[in-house]
Structure formats: structure tokens, C-alpha cells
Amino acid sequence: MKYLLILFLLTLTFAVNAQVKLVSLKELDKRFSKGKDTTYVLNFWATWCGPCVEELPYFENLKTEYFKKPIKVILVSMDFKSKVKSNVIPFVKKHKLKSEVYVINEPNQQAFIDNVDKKWSGALPATLIVINNRRTFFEKEFTGTELEDLVKNMVHGDYKP
């Protein structure tokens, strides 16, 4: 029984560690090119950002609600990569995040920010929605209803910026 518990805990730790990955801008862009018929909803957040932590459940709900639709929720942590083991992985485990979680692995975070969207000041939270290589960027915190309505409207082509 004791060995079974140890095996379970090791499996759980591996699953959480495997879920949090370092990613470069090039790798993230390559991730989008895989799904031409997929809508990607990227939330840029950090473990130390109060508004980010508040809205994370809305992105998780979006992932759950659209589980069988071609919509992918990707959570991109802007925490320093040196904080992956000490901050990000424990945070993901504590909050039971199920979405794909990446941590930026770029030497110049400002260059990364500029490549995501030229209008992005770097403030968090921020969200990028990619549909058929069309990118729409939001530098704001969402409520659950706002996020759900936005994604529905964008997927159906009813969104007017």
C-alpha cells in the first residue's frame, strides 16, 4: 500500500511537471501553425499578478466548455524561467490548472512582448486570440461572461473591434 501511494505521488508530480513547459516565441508560433481550423486563446499571466489569478478560472472554464470544439486555451506565464520549479509548478498544482501552461523562455522579454503585439505595453493580464492566423490582442482583465461572449463572437465572425 505504501509503495502504491509513493507511485501515485510520483506520477502526480510528473504530470504537473510535464504540463509546465518552457517556450520561445518561435515555438509558440509553430504551435499555432499546427491547427488551421483551431481557435487559440492565449492568456498571458503571472503567479504574482492578482488580476491574472482572478481571471484564470474563466480561461479554465472556457477550456472545459469548449472541450469538444476546436478551441485551445494556452496559459503563458510571464514569470521568470528561474521560478518554474519554485513558483509556477506549485501554483499550477495548487489551482489544478488543466490548460496547457508555458513559461516564456526568451532572453529578451521586451522583444517577446513586441512580437506578440506592438501595442502591448507588457502589462498583465493580457490575451491573444488567434483564428486562421488572424491575431486579436487585448490588454485587460476579463470577467467570465466577457471572455465567453468574446470567444463566441470571434468564432462565429460576429466580433467588431
Residue pairs with C-beta under 8 A, 6 or more apart in sequence:
16 89
16 92
16 93
17 89
19 92
19 97
19 100
19 101
20 77
20 84
20 88
20 89
20 92
20 101
20 102
20 103
21 100
21 101
21 102
21 103
22 81
22 84
22 102
22 103
22 104
22 105
23 31
23 76
23 102
23 103
23 104
23 105
24 104
24 105
24 106
25 106
25 111
25 112
25 115
25 116
28 42
28 76
28 102
31 40
31 74
32 40
32 130
32 133
35 70
35 72
36 132
37 70
38 70
38 71
38 72
39 70
39 71
39 72
39 129
39 130
39 131
39 151
39 154
39 155
40 71
40 72
40 74
40 128
40 129
40 130
40 131
41 59
41 62
41 71
41 72
41 73
41 74
41 127
41 128
41 129
41 151
42 74
42 75
42 76
42 127
42 128
42 129
42 130
43 52
43 55
43 56
43 59
43 73
43 74
43 75
43 76
43 125
43 126
43 127
44 76
44 78
44 116
44 124
44 125
44 126
44 127
44 128
45 52
45 53
45 55
45 56
45 75
45 76
45 77
45 78
45 124
45 125
46 52
46 77
46 78
46 79
46 124
47 53
47 77
47 79
47 83
47 87
47 88
47 91
48 79
48 87
49 124
49 125
51 124
51 125
51 141
52 124
52 125
52 141
53 95
54 141
55 125
55 141
55 142
55 143
55 147
56 75
56 95
56 97
57 144
58 142
58 143
58 144
58 147
58 148
59 73
59 75
59 99
59 147
60 73
60 97
60 98
60 99
61 144
61 148
62 71
62 73
62 147
62 148
62 151
63 71
63 73
63 98
63 99
64 98
65 148
66 151
69 155
71 151
71 155
72 100
73 99
73 100
74 99
74 100
74 102
75 97
75 99
75 100
75 101
75 102
76 101
76 102
76 103
76 104
77 88
77 101
77 102
77 103
77 104
78 104
78 109
78 124
79 87
79 88
79 103
81 103
81 104
81 105
84 103
88 101
88 103
91 97
92 101
104 112
106 112
109 122
110 122
113 120
113 122
114 120
116 126
116 128
116 137
117 128
117 135
117 137
119 137
119 139
120 126
120 137
120 139
121 139
123 139
125 140
125 141
125 142
126 137
126 138
126 139
126 140
127 137
127 138
127 140
127 142
127 147
128 135
128 136
128 137
128 138
129 135
129 136
129 137
129 138
129 150
129 151
129 154
130 136
131 154
131 155
136 154
136 159
136 161
138 150
142 150
150 159
152 158
153 159
